[in-house]
């Protein structure tokens, strides 16, 4: 599946494009897999999907690292798994195409931002990794215009206040923003917050809720082709 559907209005242009970080821009699945004793994608996905369920159901912010540990415990993983994940967080890789896509969007004049279900420390550490990938081999140093973590907004997505925090910080209305979701929960949450949504569904996650994205694709460049 390269795309499942496309319903993008060729005439509409947002003022800003806001990204989910850990699934939309980064291959965090790889680090989850590497942090468990078996190192397998199957076991890693079980843990990661439970983590997504917990964080997207949390509502008001509670320490992110606690949720990482809770999700590991609930799927039967030893304490060494979440500790390895948190220890190696600084090695999170961006998706291969992310840097080039971000540079291309910046050249088109879009404001670019991130909203992530993360602690302030880990969220900005991971954002820095993406910024580095967009800077490498580019002509200029790349930096996002705004970044909001769950700790900073006080809420985990898909609570509307988590998305509204980035709008307030950037001085924008929901209809002026395109949100690039990485997980199914973000498709529903950002839509409910009034944003238009594109789903970068890299690994083929199952749909949740009744929200329909403008487009669904397995690569960032395909997902955002109409805006590049």
C-alpha positions as CSV (number, residue, x, y, z in Angstrom):
1,X,0.0,0.0,0.0
2,X,1.6,3.3,-1.0
3,X,-1.7,5.2,-0.5
4,X,-5.1,4.0,0.6
5,X,-6.9,7.2,-0.4
6,X,-6.3,10.8,-1.3
7,X,-8.9,13.6,-0.9
8,X,-6.6,16.6,-0.9
9,X,-7.9,19.9,-2.2
10,X,-5.2,21.2,-4.6
11,X,-6.1,24.8,-3.8
12,X,-6.0,24.6,0.0
13,X,-2.7,25.5,1.6
14,X,-2.1,25.6,5.4
15,X,-0.1,28.2,7.2
16,X,1.6,25.5,9.3
17,X,2.2,21.8,9.1
18,X,2.3,20.1,12.5
19,X,3.8,16.6,13.0
20,X,3.4,13.8,15.4
21,X,7.0,13.0,16.4
22,X,7.6,9.4,17.5
23,X,5.6,7.7,14.8
24,X,5.1,10.4,12.2
25,X,8.7,11.6,11.9
26,X,10.8,8.9,13.7
27,X,11.4,5.2,13.5
28,X,10.8,4.7,17.2
29,X,9.6,1.1,16.6
30,X,13.2,0.1,15.9
31,X,14.3,1.3,19.3
32,X,11.4,-0.4,21.1
33,X,12.3,-3.7,19.4
34,X,16.0,-3.4,20.3
35,X,15.2,-2.7,23.9
36,X,13.6,-6.1,24.7
37,X,15.4,-9.3,25.4
38,X,14.2,-11.1,22.3
39,X,14.8,-8.1,20.0
40,X,12.0,-9.2,17.7
41,X,9.6,-6.9,15.9
42,X,6.6,-9.0,17.0
43,X,7.4,-8.6,20.8
44,X,8.3,-5.0,20.3
45,X,5.1,-4.2,18.5
46,X,3.0,-5.8,21.3
47,X,4.8,-3.5,23.8
48,X,4.6,-0.5,21.6
49,X,0.9,-0.9,20.9
50,X,0.1,-1.3,24.6
51,X,2.2,1.9,25.3
52,X,0.1,3.7,22.6
53,X,-3.1,2.6,24.3
54,X,-1.9,3.8,27.7
55,X,-0.6,7.2,26.6
56,X,-3.6,7.9,24.4
57,X,-5.9,7.0,27.3
58,X,-4.0,9.0,29.9
59,X,-5.7,12.4,29.5
60,X,-3.9,14.8,31.9
61,X,-0.1,14.5,32.0
62,X,1.5,12.0,34.3
63,X,5.2,11.2,34.1
64,X,5.9,9.8,30.6
65,X,8.7,7.5,31.8
66,X,6.2,5.9,34.2
67,X,3.9,5.0,31.3
68,X,6.8,3.5,29.4
69,X,7.5,1.3,32.4
70,X,3.9,0.5,33.0
71,X,3.3,-0.7,29.4
72,X,6.4,-2.9,29.5
73,X,5.2,-4.5,32.8
74,X,1.7,-5.1,31.5
75,X,3.0,-7.1,28.5
76,X,5.3,-9.2,30.6
77,X,8.7,-7.5,29.9
78,X,11.4,-7.2,32.5
79,X,12.4,-3.8,33.9
80,X,15.5,-3.9,31.8
81,X,13.4,-3.2,28.7
82,X,12.1,0.3,29.5
83,X,15.4,1.2,31.1
84,X,17.2,0.3,27.9
85,X,14.7,2.3,25.9
86,X,15.1,5.4,28.0
87,X,18.9,5.0,28.2
88,X,19.2,4.8,24.4
89,X,16.5,7.4,23.6
90,X,19.2,9.8,22.2
91,X,19.7,7.2,19.4
92,X,16.2,7.4,18.0
93,X,16.4,7.7,14.2
94,X,14.2,9.8,11.9
95,X,12.6,8.1,9.0
96,X,15.0,8.1,6.1
97,X,12.9,10.6,4.0
98,X,12.1,12.9,6.9
99,X,15.0,15.3,6.6
100,X,14.5,15.9,2.9
101,X,10.7,16.3,3.3
102,X,11.2,18.9,6.1
103,X,13.7,20.9,4.0
104,X,11.3,20.9,1.0
105,X,8.4,22.1,3.1
106,X,10.5,24.8,4.7
107,X,11.4,26.0,1.2
108,X,7.7,26.2,0.4
109,X,7.3,28.7,3.2
110,X,5.3,26.5,5.7
111,X,5.7,26.9,9.4
112,X,6.7,23.5,10.9
113,X,6.0,22.2,14.3
114,X,5.7,19.1,16.5
115,X,3.2,17.9,19.1
116,X,4.3,14.8,21.0
117,X,3.1,12.6,23.8
118,X,6.4,12.8,25.6
119,X,8.2,14.3,28.6
120,X,9.8,17.7,28.0
121,X,13.3,16.3,28.2
122,X,12.8,13.3,26.0
123,X,10.5,15.1,23.5
124,X,13.1,17.9,22.9
125,X,15.9,15.3,22.7
126,X,14.1,13.4,20.0
127,X,13.1,16.6,18.2
128,X,16.8,17.5,18.1
129,X,17.5,14.2,16.3
130,X,15.0,15.1,13.6
131,X,16.4,18.6,13.2
132,X,19.8,17.1,12.8
133,X,18.6,14.8,10.1
134,X,17.0,17.8,8.3
135,X,20.2,19.8,8.7
136,X,22.6,17.1,7.4
137,X,23.4,17.6,3.7
138,X,21.2,20.7,3.7
139,X,22.2,24.2,2.9
140,X,21.0,25.7,6.3
141,X,20.6,24.6,9.9
142,X,17.0,23.3,10.3
143,X,14.9,24.0,13.4
144,X,11.2,23.6,14.0
145,X,9.2,26.8,14.6
146,X,7.5,25.3,17.7
147,X,7.5,22.1,19.8
148,X,5.0,21.1,22.4
149,X,5.3,18.0,24.6
150,X,2.6,16.5,26.7
151,X,4.4,17.6,29.8
152,X,4.4,21.2,28.6
153,X,0.8,21.3,27.5
154,X,-0.3,19.3,30.6
155,X,-2.2,16.8,28.4
156,X,-1.6,13.7,26.3
157,X,-3.1,13.5,22.9
158,X,-5.9,12.9,21.8
159,X,-7.2,15.4,24.4
160,X,-8.0,18.5,22.4
161,X,-6.0,20.7,24.8
162,X,-2.8,18.9,23.6
163,X,-3.4,20.1,20.0
164,X,-4.7,23.5,21.1
165,X,-1.4,24.2,22.9
166,X,0.5,24.3,19.6
167,X,-2.1,26.5,18.0
168,X,-1.8,29.0,20.9
169,X,1.9,29.0,20.7
170,X,1.9,29.7,17.0
171,X,-1.1,32.1,17.0
172,X,-3.0,30.0,14.5
173,X,-6.6,28.7,14.1
174,X,-7.3,24.9,13.6
175,X,-8.4,25.5,10.0
176,X,-5.0,27.0,9.2
177,X,-3.1,23.8,10.1
178,X,-2.4,20.5,8.5
179,X,-1.6,17.8,11.0
180,X,0.6,14.8,10.0
181,X,-0.5,11.9,12.2
182,X,1.7,8.8,12.8
183,X,-0.8,6.8,14.8
184,X,-4.5,6.1,14.4
185,X,-5.3,8.0,17.6
186,X,-3.9,11.2,16.2
187,X,-6.1,10.9,13.1
188,X,-9.2,11.0,15.3
189,X,-7.8,13.5,17.8
190,X,-6.5,16.1,15.4
191,X,-9.6,15.9,13.4
192,X,-11.7,16.5,16.5
193,X,-9.5,19.5,17.3
194,X,-10.6,21.0,13.9
195,X,-7.4,20.3,11.9
196,X,-7.1,18.7,8.5
197,X,-5.1,15.5,8.8
198,X,-2.8,13.4,6.7
199,X,-1.8,9.9,8.0
200,X,1.7,8.8,7.6
201,X,0.9,5.1,8.4
202,X,4.4,3.7,7.9
203,X,3.8,0.2,9.3
204,X,0.2,-0.3,8.5
205,X,-1.6,0.4,11.8
206,X,-5.3,-0.4,12.0
207,X,-7.8,2.5,11.8
208,X,-9.5,3.7,15.0
209,X,-12.5,5.9,15.3
210,X,-14.6,7.4,12.4
211,X,-12.3,10.2,11.3
212,X,-11.0,10.0,7.7
213,X,-7.7,11.6,6.8
214,X,-7.2,13.6,3.7
215,X,-4.6,11.1,2.6
216,X,-3.0,7.9,4.0
217,X,0.4,6.8,2.8
218,X,3.4,4.7,3.9
219,X,6.0,7.4,3.3
220,X,6.3,11.0,4.3
221,X,7.1,12.2,0.8
222,X,4.0,10.4,-0.6
223,X,1.8,11.6,2.2
224,X,2.8,15.2,1.7
225,X,3.3,15.1,-2.1
226,X,0.6,17.8,-2.7
227,X,2.4,20.2,-0.4
228,X,6.1,19.7,-1.5
